[in-house]
Amino acid sequence: MCIKHYVYVIHSKAMDCYYKGYSQHPENRLAQHNAAQSKFTSRANDWELVFKEEFPTKKEALIRERVLKKYSRSQIEYLINSDRNML
């Protein structure tokens, strides 16, 4: 069985901001964010999964996450509307 690794972006309308992360189960991780189980995202409970990208290895996903964390808001919004988005 092949383990899949994902980089994801969630958005909060209340905070009007994006959060970028890594998970093997982004939908489960979203539930954790909305249940205030993450320090940064605990300030809102309306997080929505807006971007998901799959990688064959954890290393590749973590490298991509590090790159995305440096992206500007306009770069993230472009990415959300790109063909890379699995949603």
Sequence and secondary structure as in RCSB ss.txt:
>XXXX:A:sequence
MCIKHYVYVIHSKAMDCYYKGYSQHPENRLAQHNAAQSKFTSRANDWELVFKEEFPTKKEALIRERVLKKYSRSQ
IEYLINSDRNML
>XXXX:A:secstr
    EEEEEEEETTTTEEEEEEES HHHHHHHHHTT STGGGG S EEEEEEEEESSHHHHHHHHHHHTT  HHH
HHHHHTSTT   
